[in-house]
Amino acid sequence: MSIIRFNALQEALKRKPVVVHQTEKRSTLFGQNVFNKHAMQQYLTRTAFESVMNAIEHGTRIDRKIADQVAVSMKDWALSKGATHYTHWFQPLTGATAEKHDAFFESINGSLAMEKFDGEQLVQQEPDASSFPSGGIRNTFEARGFTAWDPTSPAFIYERTLCIPTIFVAYTGEALDNKTPLLKALQAIDTHATAVCKYFDKNISKVNATLGWEQEFFLIDDALAVSRPDIQLTGRTLLGHSSAKGQQLDDHYFGIIPARAMSFMQELEEECMLLGIPVKTRHNEVAPNQFEVAPIFEEVNLAVDHNSLLMDVMHKVAKRHSFKVLFHEKPFTSINGSAKHNNWSLSLDNGTNLLSPGKTPMKNLQFLTFFVNTIKAVYENEELLRASIVSASNDYRLGANEAPPAIISVFIGSQLSEVLDELENVTKGKLSPKEKTDLKLNIIGKIPEILLDNTDINRTSPFAFTGNKFEFRAVGSSANCAGPMTVLNTIVAKQLKEFKVDVDTLIDTNNLKKDEAVFNVLREYIKASKDIRFDGDGYTEAWEKEAKKRGLSNNKTAPEALKALVSKKAIALYKEMGVMNKIEIEARYEIKLEEYTKRLQIESRVLGDISRNHVVPTAIIYQNTLLENTKNLKEIFGGEYKNIAKEQIELIMIISNHITEINSLVIKMEAQRAKANKHSGLKSAEEYCSKVKPFFEQIRYHCDNLETMVDDNLWPLTKYRELLFTK
């Protein structure tokens, strides 16, 4: 195995940056392979174009005859771009994307052929869906699932295939994907945010939720990655002693991007431009060989699709540059993990950001309304928000090396906290003219100035207000954004619905003016949600105690956190907002538990294999070398050899102890795994979490100690210093 390691290092050190020729401006490349508004105007009839735009902007249905026209035009456009196949591109509950390619090719009478694609093929298909997770919604013999065209996300061409974004549902109608509930949540936020907006401007007719994700990842030379069975099979290192130099000097963060990584990013960005993914930012992250890319904000559904597509493209581009991309949240111990920060806001059709204050007191009151309602929504549903980011891999990240803790809290900065504290003291009921003036001039009026200077940063906050958006920092790097975005938009929609009822009640029953009613309701919301606000260090034991006192949850493990997903409160919420029914919710719960269990099962098996088949035999070989050395010293020096070979003898004993402990712990871990495998669902997940997973660190401790003792020339696993500092 050591031969594999050194061959991999030799291969990695010979790499040269792949030359990437960029001849066109990004603005020219952008969207060339997307059937976007510009392409539709060129290829569709006016009637078809208007029908598709109405579907995108207002959710109206597209007539089947129009769908035929769109399909023919889409096919002609795709063929002009060199496409040969088409696919319904969807996002099943695996968290990844899925596609089945069909050729445009059709034979005629066995001797002629043509390219064919009609409305029926565009609008709906029936893939073989028996192997996708369904959480018990479908039996294998009833495995029919349907993909249906989502016109709000434009079709695109990748690798000569026309990809049509679709939803994925069971033949009984339940959603089997991440997109369907998200679209329903976005419809809910549009409805209820628009209703609230009419307090401030009666002409507002639509509100869009927007998302700007930040994708963090590691780049590892693929030869080095192949030399590590744990990286290949689990996406992370199960063993490995920390490198003497890690991220202590902060010399990688925002530093010069290494040449090979830069070439990778240049080609990635070019692919993104062609696919209409508006990637704008690239930089080194905190940990060695860790990087980040981020786009311009987009409507949430499109942003989610673009992030899923980006991850697929990254894997393919990385291969051409001899890299392996690691999206695992914690691929290396003792250094930063990777996140996918979800920057969320609400905006009007004209681009006005509802979480940005304006130039008038009324605009600032509008900002405060959405600001406070979002905080209240998080407070009321913090456990559900925590459940939305659950995964086995994210459990390793939360609460470590600058990552947010498992306690959901909201950071808004000291200056905005002062504003809310002042609003908390607003007089109940009608406001005096003096109080109205004071509110507008000294509190509401000063918000733009406050935000301009509000530069506080809290890296440990899971949910932070960062100027004109809320940043959900606890989302893991491997996650599909649809999960947390479905929850966030649903809970804010529900909160805005309640806000309108409360305001209308005060106007109708207490004869309050509109702005007085808004102030009164906001005051009560600020008081009610005060416990969720926290501006301090999320890592401290003191905060854990304080959070418990405030009644905030601290669900540190996935099995514990996931219970909120199937609570009566969550089921009622999703039902009321029309996002998911009980069957769909329970299915997702079962799928999450099963995935958690399987991932820990795989890690356990890989760890047992590496430690006993790679580490222990290597340690024995080195131990035999020491024994031979000791034996030779005894032959030469006789009874004096014990003093001369003192260190060797001590090392032999230490190695023997580590070997014994490794074998003993692996046997115990396997026994616990066998017991956990007898159960299913929550019980199995809990057994893996509490009985199997604790062995991981114990076994690692002994293996990593052996790494520091065994001759470097014998050690089979590529070391941290090599994985992290081979550029």
Stockholm file with secondary structure:
# STOCKHOLM 1.0

chainA/1-727         MSIIRFNALQEALKRKPVVVHQTEKRSTLFGQNVFNKHAMQQYLTRTAFESVMNAIEHGTRIDRKIADQVAVSMKDWALSKGATHYTHWFQPLTGATAEKHDAFFESINGSLAMEKFDGEQLVQQEPDASSFPSGGIRNTFEARGFTAWDPTSPAFIYERTLCIPTIFVAYTGEALDNKTPLLKALQAIDTHATAVCKYFDKNISKVNATLGWEQEFFLIDDALAVSRPDIQLTGRTLLGHSSAKGQQLDDHYFGIIPARAMSFMQELEEECMLLGIPVKTRHNEVAPNQFEVAPIFEEVNLAVDHNSLLMDVMHKVAKRHSFKVLFHEKPFTSINGSAKHNNWSLSLDNGTNLLSPGKTPMKNLQFLTFFVNTIKAVYENEELLRASIVSASNDYRLGANEAPPAIISVFIGSQLSEVLDELENVTKGKLSPKEKTDLKLNIIGKIPEILLDNTDINRTSPFAFTGNKFEFRAVGSSANCAGPMTVLNTIVAKQLKEFKVDVDTLIDTNNLKKDEAVFNVLREYIKASKDIRFDGDGYTEAWEKEAKKRGLSNNKTAPEALKALVSKKAIALYKEMGVMNKIEIEARYEIKLEEYTKRLQIESRVLGDISRNHVVPTAIIYQNTLLENTKNLKEIFGGEYKNIAKEQIELIMIISNHITEINSLVIKMEAQRAKANKHSGLKSAEEYCSKVKPFFEQIRYHCDNLETMVDDNLWPLTKYRELLFTK
#=GR chainA/1-727 SS CHHHHHHHHHHHHTCCCCCCCCCSCHHHHTTTTBCCHHHHHHHSCHHHHHHHHHHHHHCCCCCHHHHHHHHHHHHHHHHHTTCCEEEEEBCBTTSSCBCCEEESEEEETTTEEEECCCHHHHHEECCBCTTSCCTTSSCGGGCBEEEEECTTSCCEEETTEEEEEEEEEETTSCBCBSHHHHHHHHHHHHHHHHHHHTTTCTTCCCEEEEEEEEEEEEEEEHHHHHTCHHHHHHSSCSSCCCCSSSSTTCCSTTCCCCHHHHHHHHHHHHHHHHTTCCEEEEEECSSTTEEEEEECCEEHHHHHHHHHHHHHHHHHHHHHTTEEEECCSCSSTTSCCCBEEEEEEEEETTCCBTTSCCSSHHHHHHHHHHHHHHHHHHHHTHHHHHHTTCCHHHHHHTTSTTCCCSSCCEECCHHHHHHHHHHTTCCSSSCCHHHHHHIIIIIITTHHHHHHHCCCCCTTCSEEECSSSEEETTCBTTSCTHHHHHHHHHHHHHHHHHHHHHHHHHHHHSCCCHHHHHHHHHHHHHHHTGGGBCCSCTTSHHHHHHHHHHTCCCCCSHHHHHGGGGSHHHHHHHHHHTSCCHHHHHHHHHHHHHHHHHHHHHHHHHHHHHIIIIIHHHHHHHHHHHHHHHHHHHHHHGGGHHHHTHHHHHHHHHHHHHHHHHHHHHHHHHHHHHHHTTCCHHHHHHHIIIIITHHHHHHHHHHHHHHHHSCTTTCCSCCHHHHHHCC
#=GC SS_cons         CHHHHHHHHHHHHTCCCCCCCCCSCHHHHTTTTBCCHHHHHHHSCHHHHHHHHHHHHHCCCCCHHHHHHHHHHHHHHHHHTTCCEEEEEBCBTTSSCBCCEEESEEEETTTEEEECCCHHHHHEECCBCTTSCCTTSSCGGGCBEEEEECTTSCCEEETTEEEEEEEEEETTSCBCBSHHHHHHHHHHHHHHHHHHHTTTCTTCCCEEEEEEEEEEEEEEEHHHHHTCHHHHHHSSCSSCCCCSSSSTTCCSTTCCCCHHHHHHHHHHHHHHHHTTCCEEEEEECSSTTEEEEEECCEEHHHHHHHHHHHHHHHHHHHHHTTEEEECCSCSSTTSCCCBEEEEEEEEETTCCBTTSCCSSHHHHHHHHHHHHHHHHHHHHTHHHHHHTTCCHHHHHHTTSTTCCCSSCCEECCHHHHHHHHHHTTCCSSSCCHHHHHHIIIIIITTHHHHHHHCCCCCTTCSEEECSSSEEETTCBTTSCTHHHHHHHHHHHHHHHHHHHHHHHHHHHHSCCCHHHHHHHHHHHHHHHTGGGBCCSCTTSHHHHHHHHHHTCCCCCSHHHHHGGGGSHHHHHHHHHHTSCCHHHHHHHHHHHHHHHHHHHHHHHHHHHHHIIIIIHHHHHHHHHHHHHHHHHHHHHHGGGHHHHTHHHHHHHHHHHHHHHHHHHHHHHHHHHHHHHTTCCHHHHHHHIIIIITHHHHHHHHHHHHHHHHSCTTTCCSCCHHHHHHCC
//
